[in-house]
Amino acid sequence: MKKYTPHNKLATFTPKLLSLTIASVLSISAFAQQAEIENDDEIEKIQVIGSNIRGGQVAEALAVSVIDSEMIGELGIDSLDDLLQLIPENGQNFFNEAENIGGGVNSARGDIGTYNLRNLGTGNTLVLLNGRRMVNSASYQTEEVGGSFVPVNSVNVNTIPIAGLSRVEVLRDGASAIYGADAVAGVVNHVVKSNFVGLTVSGRWSEYDEIPRDTQTLTVEWGKDFNNGRTNVSTFFNYFSRDRVNSQDDPRWSNSDFRDRVPEDSPWFGDTAFRNNSANSLFGQFDLVSSASGAGVRDIFTDSSGEFETFPIGDERCQYTLNVTTCGGIDGQGTNRLNLNADRDLSSELQRASMFLFVNHEFENGMESFTEVSFYQSKTNLRRHATASFSTSKLRVGAENYYNPFGPCGSPNRLDNALIPDVPCSGLELTIDNYRFAELPRIVNNDGDTYRFLQGLRGSFGEWDWEAAFLHSKATKEDITKNRVSNILMSEALFDPTPAAYNPFSGGLDSNIERALIDVVRKNETELTMLDAKFANADLYELPAGPLGFVIGFEYREESFIDDRDDRLDGTIAFTDYEGDTYPFVSDVVNSSPTPDNSGEREVVSVFAELQIPLFENFDMQAAIRYEDFSDVGSTTVGKLAFGYRPIESLLLRGSWSEAFRAPNLVTINESIVARNNTRTDYACLYAAENGGDIEQETLDCRNSIQRIAQGSDVLDPEESINTSLGFVFTPNQDFTLTFDYWSIEKENTIGLFGEENHTLLDLFFRLGNGNSNCDSSQFNSAVTRTDASSDEAAIYTAAGICPAGDIRFIDDQYANLDNRNLAGYDIGVYYDIDTTVGKFKLSYNGSFIEEFEQEAGGNAAILVQAQESGLIPASYPVAGFADLIGQDGNQEQRHSARVSWRKDAFGASLSGNRIGSFYQSSLTLEDGTRYIIPSMTTFNATVDYRFDVNDVDTRVRFGIRNLSNERAPLADRYFGFFSDAHRDFGRSYYLDVRAKF
């Protein structure tokens, strides 16, 4: 059933597209004309996700979870990214602001959230609005697939206001045959109220126990029927505002050194892994460029390598005074560490506004027109810690710098000549190390806009229903970061002989930092244009067991993106460091990787068909097939089979088999050469340190900024998967339902990267195999380019029994189709309604359990896994991203949600709970293999409400408490001391919600 054709030519693609478009438009016109004459039957508008056949019997056999507006209201959430936390089938939220610190300007910042069903990755869930695709978020970021981070495109669900939702439908199954690319882990459809009559005004105010945040929401809904009910115009407006959450708002986050929170009986007590403050501060380390012994300062002011450190005046490590704020000491006493959480936001200040307009009209012939217009705008302001230079691109203090303590003779800041008689009068040039321009925090302003226009028609022709629509949507983002530092401007300031020079020896006091400050701008844009048409007949042919349903359809879409980077990042303004490195390996922005401007587009044509087949009176089948042709990566054909079998009235057995696919996203195809600097561990270096007598790494530095080089590839194959599910629905009476579904996903050609740390492990593997016998660089990992080791470094490697290795300059790591990724698990649902004399109760429970989550290791990854299993590579050196991923770094084995609600006349109440299962943080695994377990976290929400009339206005007042027991996130080795991809740590909050219907 499945066919893959590599790389169709655009020349053949365009005529096919033109023919299909003309044919579809002519067909629609013909159907419409006939409808005017022959049919004015009303078309059923309600359609369940997972099938294009309206009212099809097989729809009840699909594994769909529905969250209605009442439940959403009782959960007390403000945004759809809050809802993500409460859906058991959804995984980690990789777009949360507390975790996106490391990505800097390369993160998709601002008001953004997206689904990650089954933890398979955000790009594997198809997101729909009223049954049709949404444009991807304007900005993109990366997620770890394999051993490193790969660009991902995804929809920003925060463009949909919570208040306007009628329901959210989650199809927990692969559905590419129904909906096309990206529906690998499932599909989420958001049904927005589009036929509203009346006026409703609602508002919500909330505040928190532990933090000084409060939020406000205002929603206005209005709708009216015209033309004797044949025309409906409705609109709603939503405004949301919230305060920032800063690290200083709670003592739990205020110090980035979290060692005092580790229990004394823990194996990790005192472990420096939880010491997340920085060795880079305003009191840095400096290295003489020339010989220390020749200048007469060795072992007096510097160590044998010409290195010295600076500290605040009065520090116990002071050995000599440099000026009124700063002292110095010979290197090796430990750097002055900076608290990164002195002023850093976990969550931004946000203002968001959304508006939807719907116009629905029924013509006299029965044909309907439906129009949708929406606009979204957001503004966020975020504070981040100041930046430090990459270790791969250091800056230097000129010998003539006005504030250089080893500067020219006559300089007022030169040390007393009696102390440094051998320092030449021209002065000494210094290399800056372990320094951070921490005078001011980075301020990030992110503005986003999204608009969407949809015009559709639907009608009937005989027994056939038809529907066609045109959609255009565009999203833009502008991200401006203030208080960044230019390498060019800072270099000029560091070589300035006047008092206007930058002073790196002032501890940040009157340092003249302002002369090197810049704004860094990133502008993004995505567009989606789509034309679709489908023709359905729910009674194409009468079979003995019932009517045969049939749908055939066509879809054409254009997708594009633009990523416009700042001139100082894209090479327009190029910086060249003292080693001669320049763009595309070095940018002019301190601590930001060079990134070229990037853009891409594709056209996609789809043809699909679906059958509903009643084989027996109690056995229905769904069969679907879809062909999609991409202008850039070829074509694919996928199919789906599903069944529903009811052996007895109270029991429904259901199952499905489907093929799904995900095309390489536009970034991974079109990206120019990109150098990314990420803090990584060099495991060859670590092995040498631990086995060569440098355990404290006083000579070696094994965790620092490592540059990875990659670029887009047009030879990537689409990711393909086989999805299966089997389950049952048991309904012994109309009040009780029990569901169980087992599911599995076998995904081939997963697009990812081998990874920087894995490359260093492979380099270690080769070095362990060679020992000290053959130290020719051709014997090691060719993807890892290193500098020559110093004599001190080489001695440590030799003592460890492996060939010497210098610092890593860069790692060549290209996007590739990795081996299979396999997931399996099961979902349980329990629903019970009880009607009693004291009121009506509704109870529900949903649980998602993952039993398998594995990225198969092939090629070099398989070599590393085998070496680790044999004991050659220590167990504490993880093979990142491969082998068994279940329970690792947020891949929870279990997630649960439960809810009970009660209503009696005007009164109502609810209690809901959400539990995120335990997992382990792989970076904290001890040498003996002991894992650091992050325990499960359970939170409860409660509401009470009262409904009454005020001057014939239907009014409801609801009071709610979120996180009733004030549960706080368990300790993890992350930026704010908790694993924010999985947990929230804001504690208990209260809200008051008032709604009036006029």
N, C-alpha and C positions, 0 to 999 in steps of 0.2 A: 504493500500500500504506500510505502514511503519512498520517495525518490529525491535525490539531491543532484542538482546540476550546477557545477561550479562556474561562477563568473560569467553570466550572460552579458552580451554586448549591448550597450545603450542603443546602438543602431537598430537592433532587432526588437529592443524593448519598446521604443517609442511607437512604431506602427501598431504593435499589439495593444498598447494602451489606448491609442486613438480609436482603433476599431471597437474595443470593448466599451469605451466611453460613449461613442455614437450609438452603438447597439443598445446600451442601457437607457440612454435618454429617449431614443425612439420607442423602446418598449414601455417606458413610464408614460410617455405621451399617449400611446395607443390605449393603455389601460385607463388612463385618466379620461380620455374622450369617451370610451365605452361606459365608464362609470357614470358619466353624466346622464346616459340614456337608460342604462339597464339596472342599476343597483343603487339604493340609498340605505342599505342596511347599516346599522350602527356597528362600529368596529370596537371590539374589546380593547381597552387601553392598558390593562394590567398584564404585565408579562414577567414571569419569574426568570431570573438570571440562569443561564446555562442552556437555554434552548431558544431558537428563533421562532418556534411554533407557539402561537398564543393559545393558552388553555390546554396545551398538550398533556396527555395523561402521564407521560413519562417524567414530567417535571417534578412530581412528588418523589421520584426515585433519585434525584440528584442531591448530593451532600451540600446543602446550603444552610448557612446560619444567617438569621435575620435579626437585626437589632433595630427595634422600632423607635419612634420619636419619644414615646413615653419612657422607655427604658433609658434612652440617652439623657432625658431630662432628669431622671432620678439618679443618674451617675454623677451629676453635678460637674460635668466637664465643660471647659471653655473652648477647646479647640479639638480638631480631629487628631492632632498628635497626642492629646491626652487619651483619646479612645484607643490608640494603638496599644497603650500599656495594658488595656483591659480585655483584649481579644486573645483568648488562649492560643489560637493557631498562629498568632503573630509573634515574630521573634524580636530581636534587638532593634532599638531605635538608633541607627548610626548617624542620624542627623541632629542629635541633641547638642546644644551649645556647650554644655559642660565638658564634653568629650572631644570637641573639634578644635581644641587649642593647638595641637601639634600641627594641623594642616595649615594654620595661618590663612593667608590670602588664597590658598588653594582649596580651602574648605567652602562648601556651600553654606554661607552664613546667612543670618537673618531669620525671618519667619518662615520656617520650612519643616515639613514632616512628611514621611512616606511609609508605605507598608513594606513589611519584610516577612511574608508568610513562610512558615516552616524554617525560618532562619536561613533560607537559601540565597539571600541577597536581595536588595531592594529592586533591582532591575528585573527580577523574575516574577513579579506580581503585576498583572495588568489592572490598571485603575480606570474605572469608567464613571461618567456622570450621565445619569439618565440613559444608560445603555450604550453610550458612545465614548470613544477615547478622549482623554484629556491631553493637553500639551504638556511636555516635560518641563520641569522646573528650569528656569533660565540658567542658573548656575549648577555646576556639577562638582562632585568631589570624588574621592576614591574609597574603596572598601577592600579589605584583605581577602584575596582569593589565591590559594596556594600559599606562597611564602612572602608575598608582598602586596602592594596596593594597586588596584586597577580602577580606572575611571568608570563611574556608573552614572547612568541617566535615569531619572525617576520623576514621577509626578509629585508636585507639592500639594498635598491634600488640605493644607491650611487655607487654600483659596476657597474652599467650600465651608460656609458658615454652619456651625452646629445647629443654630436655631431654625434654619430653613430646611432641614432634613425631614423627610417623611420616614425613611428607613435606610439602613445600610445592609446590603446583601453580600455575604462572603461565600463564594463558591470554592470549596476546599478540594479542588481537583484541577488537573491540567485541562485547559480548554482552548488550545490553539486551533483545533479544528472548527470551533465555533467562533472565536474572536480574533484569531491570528497571533502574531508574534508576541512574546513576553508573558503569555498566560501559562507559565511553567508550573509555578507553585500554586496558582489559583487566580481568581478574579474577584475584585471588590467593586461593586456597583453602588453608587450613591444616588438615591432617588430623592430629588428635590421637589417640594410642593410646587406644582405648576398650574394649578387650576383653582386658585384660592378665591373665596368670596368673603368679604367682611373687612374689619380692621382690628388688628391685634397689636398691642404695644406691651413689650416686656422689658424688664431690666433686672440685672443681677449685680450684687456687690459682694465681694468676699475679702477676707483677710486671714492671716496666718498667726498661729501661736508663737512659732519659733523665730520668725523673720519679719521684717517691717514691710513686707509686700502687701499691697491690696490690688484688686482688679475690679474693673467695671465693664459691664456689657449692656448695650442698648440694641433692641431689635424692634423694627416696625414692619408689619405685614399688612398689605392692602390688596384687595381684589374686588372686581365687579363684573357682572354679566351684562352684556349689551345685546341688541338685536334679538330680543325675545329669547335670550339664553344661548344663542348660537355663537356669540363671541364672548370670550373671557380675557380680561386684562388683569394681570396680577403682578405684584412686585413685592420684594422685601429688601430691607436695608439692615445691615448689622454693623455695629461699631464695638470694638474691643480694645481695652487699654489695660496695661499692667506695668508695675514697677519692676526695676531690675532686682536681681538677687546677687549680692556681692559676697565675696569670701569673708569679709569682716562682719557679716550679719549674724554669724553663728560661730562660737569658739571651735566647733568641730572642724571648720574649714580654714580658720584664720592663720594657721601655721602649716606650711607645706611639708614640714617634717612630722610624719605621723607615727614615729616610733613609740611615743608615749601612750598610744592607743592600743599597742600590741600587748596582750596579757603576758604576765611573767612566766606562766607555765607553757607558753607557746614555743615551738621550735624556732619561730621567727622573731622571738623577743630580742631586741637590739639589732636586728638585721638592717643593714644600711639600704636595703631595697625600699624600705618605707621612708627613707630620708629623701624626700622629693624636693628639698630646697636645692639651690643651684650653686655649683662651684664658680659660676660666672657672676660677678657682682661689680659694683663701682670701685672695688678695691681688687685690682687684677694682679696677674702674674706677668712679668716682662722678661724678655730674653734678649741679651746683647747679640747684635748681628755679628760683631767682630769678636775676637778672642778675649775672654775675661782675664786670662793670665797676662796678656800683652798690655792690658789697660790697668793692671795692678789692683783689680777689685775682686779677684777670685778668693773665695773663702773669707772675704771681709764683707763685701756687699752682695756677692752672688755665690752660687755653688760652682762646681768645676765646669759646668756647661754654660755658665754665664746667665743663670736664671735667678731672679729675685721676686719676692712677693710683697704686696702692700696690704696694710691693715689700717683700721681707724686708730687715731691717736689714743693711747691708753690701753690698747690690746696687749694682752700678756705675751704675745708673740713678737712684739716690737723689738728690734735690735738697733735701729738707728732712725733718726727723725729726718723726714723729707721736707715737710712744711707744717703749717699749723693744723692741718686736718689729717695728715697721712704720715704713717711711718713705714719702714721697710724691714725686710728680714730675708735671710738666705732661703732659697727655695727648699721645700721639703717639710715645712711645718704645718701644712694644711691651708688651703685657701680660705678666704673669708666668704662664707656661704650666704646666699641671699634667700630670704623668704619670698617665694614667688606668689604667695597668697596674701601679700600685704595689701593688695588692691587688685582683685581679679574677679570678674563676674562669672557666676554659674549660669545665669540666664539674663538676657538683655532686657532693657526697657523697650516696650513695644506699643505701637498704635496700629490698628488694623481696621480697614473698612471694606465691606463687600456689598454689592448691589446686584440683584437679579431682576430681570423683567421678562415676563412670559405673555405672549399673545397667542391665543388659540381661537381658531375660527372654523366653523362648519359651514360649508357651502350648501346651497339648496339641493345639489345632486348627491349629497352625502360625503363628498370629499372633504378632508380636513387639512387645514394649514396649522403648523405649530412653529412658533418662533421663540427663540431663547437668546437673550442678550445678558451678559454678565460682565462685571468689572470688579477687580480686587486691587487693593493698594495696601502696602505695609511699610512701616518705618521702624527700624530698630537702632538702638545705641548700645554699644557693648564696650566694656573696659577690659583690656588684656594687659598682662605683664609686658615689660619692655623686653627688647630683643638683644641677643648676643650674636657675635659673628660666628659663622660656621668655622669649624676647625680646619676645613679644607680651603679656606680663603681668609687668611689673617691680615690684619692691618699693621702698619708700622708707625712708630713715633720718630719723626725726623730728628737728626742730630741737632738741628737748629731750632727745634720746637722751644717756644718761650718758657715752657714749664718743665722741660726735661731736666731731671736732677743731674744727668750726665751731659748737659748741654754745653754750648760754647762758652769759652771764657768771657767773663763780663756779664753773662746772663744773671739776673737777680735770683734765679731759681736753681742755679748750679750749686751742687754741694761745695762746701768749703774746699778750696784748692789744696789745703793741707791734708785733707782726707783722701783726695783723689789726685795726687800729683802726677800720676802717669796717664791720666785720661787726657787725650789730646785737646787742644784748645778749639778744634773744630767740633768737638762733641762726639757722642756715640749714638748710633741709630739703634732703636729697640723694636722688637716684635711684640705685639700685644697678644697675650694669651689669657684665658679664663677671665675675660672682662665682659661686662654688659653695660650698655648705654641706658642705665636704669633711672635717669633723671625724671622721666615722664612715662606714664603708661601709654600704650597704644589705645586709641579711641577709634572704634569701628562703627561707621554709619552705613547701614544697608537699607536701600529703598527698593521695593519690588512692585511691579505692576503686572497684571494679567487680565486680558479681555478675551471673551469668547462670543462668537456669533454663530447661531445655528438656524437655518431655515429648512423646514421639511414639509412634505406633503404625504398624506396617506389616504387610501381609499379602497374600494372593492370593485371587482369585475367578475360578475357571476359568483363562483365559489372561491375566487382568488382574492386575497388581500395583498395589497402592495404598499410599500413605504419607501420613500427616498428622501435624502437630506443632503444639504451642503453645510459644511462646518469650517470655520476658520478661527484659529486661536493663536494668540501671541503672548509670550511672557518676557519681561525684561527685568534685569537686576543691575543696580549700580552699587558697588561696594567700595567705600572710601575709607582708608585707614590713615589716621593722622598720627603724627609723632614717630614716623619711621625715619631711619637714618640712611642717607646716601653714602655709599662707599667712596664715590668720587669727591663729594663735598667734605666728607670726614677726612679723607686722605689729604686734601688741601689744608684742612684745619690742623691736622697733625704735623704738617711741615711748615706751618706759619711761624716766623720768628718774632711776631709782634704779640702784644697782650691779647689780641683777638683770637689767638690760637685756641684749639680745643685743649683743655687741661685734663688728662686722664689720671692726674695725681691729686685731685681735689675732693674725692669722695662724692662727686656730684654737685658740690657747692660752687656756684658761679663758674661753671665749666665751659661756658660758651657753646653748649650743645645746640642752641637754636640755629646756628649758622649751617648746620648739617641736616636739619629736619626737613622732611618732605611729606607730601601726601601721596599715597599709592592707590591707584584707581583700577578697578576691574569692572568691565561692562560686559554683560551677557545678554543673549537674546535667543529664544527658541520660537519656532513657528510650526504649526500643524494646520494643514489644509486637507480636507477630506470630502469625498463624494461617495455616497453609498446608496445602494438600492437592493431591495429584496422582495421576492414574490412568494407568497405562502398560500397553501391550500390545506386546511386541516382535515379535509375529506376528499382527497384526491381519488381514492378508490376504496370501495367498501369490501373489506376482507371479512371472512366469517367471524372473526373476533372483534371487528370494529373498523373504523375508518383509518386509512393510511394517510398520514400527514406528510407534507413535503414542503421544503423551502429551498429556493435557489437564490443566490445573491451575488452581488459584485461590490467591490470596494476599491477605491483609489485614494491614495494619500501621499502627500509630500511632507517630509520632515526636514528641518534644518536647524542648525545652531551656529552661533557666532560667539567666540570667546575673545574679547578684546582686552589685552593686558596693558598695564602701564608701560610707558616708553622705557622706563628703567628696568623692566623685567623682560621685555620682548626684544631687546638688543638695539632699539632705536638710539638709546643712550647706553653705550657700552663701557663697562669698567674693566680694566686690566690690572690684575694684582701683581705683586712683586715677583711672582714666579712666572709671569707671562700668560697665565690663564685668563681667558676672556669669554665673552658670549660665544657659544651657548652653554658653557660650563660654569660661568660665574655671572651673577647679575649685579646691578648697581644698588640693590636694596639689601641692606644688612639683614641676614637671617631669612631671606626669601630666595627660593630656587629660581634660576632663569626659566622663563616660560614664554614660548613664542605665541603670537596670536594664532588662533585656530578657528577653523570653520569647516562645515561639511553639510551635505544635503543628500537626500536619497528620495527616490520615488518607489512606491510599492503598489502593485496591482494584485488583488485577491479575487478569486472566484470560489464560492463555497456552496455546499448543498447539505441538506439535512433531511433525514427521514425519521418519522415516528411510526413504528411497526407494531401493531397489536397481534402478536403471534397466537395468543390465546386470550380468553376473556380475563384471565388473571396474570397475563405475562405480556409486558410491553417492552419494546426495544427502541433505542435511539441509535442511529447510524449517521455519522457526519464525516465529511471530507472537505479539505480546504487546500487550495493551491495558492501560494504566494510567490511573487516574482519581485526581487529587489534589484534595483538598478546598479548596486555596487557589490553585492555578495552572492548573486545567483538566485536560485529558486528552490523551493521545497514543497513537498506535498505531505500532509499529515491526515490521519484519520482518528475517529473515535467510535467506540461501541459502548453503550450503556444499557442496563436492563433494570426492570422492576418486576418482581414476581411476588404475588400475594397468595401463598398456599392456603391461608385462612384469612378471614376478614381483618383480624387484629394484628397480623404480622405481614410486613413488607420486607422482602429481601431485595437488596439493591447492589449493584456493582458496576464498574466501568473499566475500560482499557482505552488508553488514549496515547497518541504521540503529541509531543509539544516541542516547540523550538523557540530559541531566542537568538536573533541575529546579532553579530558583533555591533556594539553601539557606535554611533558616529564618531565619538572621540577616539576609541581604540583603532579605528580605521584611518582617520584623517590627522591624528596628532603628529606634529613635527617632532624632531628630536627634543626630548625633554630630560633635563638633568634634575633629579630630586635629591635633596639632602634630608636624610632622616637619621635620628639618633638610633644607632644599632650596636650590637655587640659583635666584635670580631673574635670568633671562637678559636681561631688559631692563636691569636694573641692571648686569650684567656687561658687556654691550655698551657701555654708557655709560662704565664704568670703563676698559675697554680702549681705547676710542676717544676718550675725553674727557679724558685726562691724569691719571687716578687709578688707574694699573695696580696699585699696591700696596694699593689700597682703604683709603687713610688717611682718606678722607671717607665714601665709600660703604661699606656692609656688605652684600655681595651673597649671602652664604650664611649663613642663619640659620634660626631656627624659623619656619615658615610654617604657618598654621592652615588646614586643609581642612575644609569642612563638607559632610556627606552624611547621607542617611537612607534607611531601607528603602523599597522600592517594590513595590507589589502589581501593577504593570503589566509587570514583567519577564517575558519569554517564556523557556521552557526552552531550553537550549542543545541543538542537534541536530547530529548528525554522520552522515556516510557513511563507513563503514570498508570498505576492500577489501584483500585479500591474495591472493597467488599464489605458489606455491612447489612444492618437490618434496622427497621423501625417497628417497635412494638407498641401498639395502642390498645390495651385491653378494654378501655372505655374512653369516652370523649374527653375526660379530664386528665388522663395520664398518658405520657409518651416517653418511651425510652429509645435512644438511638445509640448505635455503635457502628463505627466505620474504621476498618483497617486500610491503610494507604501506604504506597511506596512510590518512590521516584528514583529512577535510574538514569542519571544524566551523563551524556557523553560530550567530549570536546569542551569541557569547562574552560572558559577563557580566564587565564590568570598569569602569574609570574612565579618563577622558581624562588625568588626572594634573595635579598642581600645577605641575611644571616645564614640561609641555607648555602649560599655560595661560599661563605667563610667556613662553614662546616665541611663542605666538599674540599676546600683548600686544605683544611686540617687533615681530612682523610688521606689525601695524597701525601702530605708531609709525614703523617704517621707511618705510611707504607714505605717511605723512603728513608726514614730516620735521618741520620747525619751523613749518609753515604753518597747521595747524589743531590746536590743543591742547585742544579741547573733549573732556572725558572720555568723552562718548558715542561718540567715534570709536575707542575702544580696546576691549579685551576686557572685557565687562561682568561676567564671572565673577570678575574680579580687583578687589578693593576695596582702595584704597591711601590712605595718609595724604598730606597735602600735603608736597611737597618743600621742604626748607629752601633758603635762598638759595645756600649753598655747593653743595648737591646739585644744584639746578637748573642751576647754571653748568656743571657737568660734563656733564649730559645735553645741554644746548644746544651745548657744544663738540663733542659726539659727533654732532650733527646730528639729534637726535630730541627730542620733547617731554619735559619733566621728569616724573619719577615719584617719589613718595615710597615709604616702606616699605610692604610688603603687610600689610594687617590680616587679611584672610582670603580664601580662594578657595572659591567655591561649585562643588562637583564632585559630580555625582549618579551613582549606579549606572545603567548603561545596557547595552543589548545592542549590542556593538561589531560590526564587520565580521568576515569569515571568518578563521579560524585554520587554516592548512594545514600538515600534517606528512607526511613520507614518508621511507622508508628501507628497510633490509633487515637480516635476521638470518641468521647462519650458525652451524651447529652441526656439530661433528665428534666422533664417538664410536668408540673402537676398543678392543676387549678382546683381549689376547694371553695365551695360556696356554702357558707354557714350563716347562722342567725346573727352572728356578730360581725359579719362582713365577708368579703370575697378575698381569698388568699391566692397568690400565684407564687410558685416555687420553681426555680430553675437552677440547673448546674451544668457547666460545660468544662470538660477537661481535655487537654491535649497532651499526649505522651509520645515521646520520641524514643525508639528502641535502637535505631541505627542512624549514624551520621558519619560518613566516611568519605574522605578524599583519597582515592587510590593513589599510591605512590608508584610511579613508573620511572624508567630511565634513571637519572642521577638521584631523584628522590628515593627510589627503591634501594639504591646503594647505601644511602645514609640511614634509612630505616633499618636495614640489615646490619649495618655497622654498629648502630646503637643497641640493637637486640643482642648482638654478640658481645657487647661490653667494650668494644674498641673505642667508641665515642661515649663519653659519660652520659648517664640518663638525665642529668640536669642540663644538658645541652639540647634543647628541643629541636626536632625537625619540624619547622613551622609550616602549618597549613596542610600537612599530609597525614595519612594513616587515620586513626580513630579520632574524630572531632567531637563526639558526643560528650556533653558535660564540660567542654573546654571553652573558657573565655566567653561566657554568656550563652553558650548553646545548651540551655537548660533541658533536662530530660522531661520535666513536667511543668505545666502551667494550668491553673484552675481558676474558674470564676463561679460564683454562686450568688443567688439573689432571691429574696423573699419580699413580696409586696402585699399590702393590705389596703382595702378600700371599703368604707362604709359610709354611704351617702356623701356628705360633703367632706369627710375626713379621709386622709390617706397617709400611709407611711411605707418606708422601704428600708431594707438592710441588705447590703451587698458586700461581698468579699472577693479579694483577688490575691492569688498566691503564685509567686514566681519561685520555681524550684531552685535547688542548690546547683552550683557548678564550681569549677576550679579555675584558678588563674595560673596559666601555664608558666608565665615568667617567674613565678615564685617556687617552682618545683625544686626540691633539694637534691643534692648529689645522689642520695640513696633512693631517689624516686618519689619521696613523700610529697604529696600534693597539698597546696594551700586551698582549702575548701571555703568558698563563700556561701554561707548558709542561706536557706530559703527565706523569703520575706513575704509576710502576709499583711494586707491592709483591709480595713473595713470602712464603708461609707454608709451613712444613715440620713434619711430625710423624713420630715413630717410636713403635710400640707393641708390647707383648708380652702374650700371653694365657697364663694358666696356672691351675692348680687349687690352692687352698689348703683342705685338709680338705673336699674336694668342693664348694668354692665357686668358681664360674667367675669368675676375676679378670682384669681388663685394666688395664695401666698404660700411659698414653700421655704422652709428652713432646712439647711443641710449641713452635715459635718463630713468632711473628707478625711480619711485616715483617722478614724475614730479613736484608736488606741495610741496615736502619736508614734507609730513605728518609724524608726530611722534605718537608713540603709546600712547594711553590714560593711565592715572595714575591708577595703581593697587597696592595692598599690596603684592608685590612679591620682589624677590631678587634685581632686578634692577629697580623697580618702574613701571614695565609693565608686562602684562600677556603674557609671551613669548611662552606658548603653542599655543597661537592663533595669536599673533602679532609680527611683526618685528619693531625695533626702530632705524635702522641705517640711516634713512633719505635718501636724494637724492644721486644717483650715476650716473656716466657717463661711457660709454664704446665705444670703437672703435673696430670694427670687420672687418677683411680683409680675403677674401677667394679667392684662385686662383685655377682654374681647368685647368690642363694640358692635 
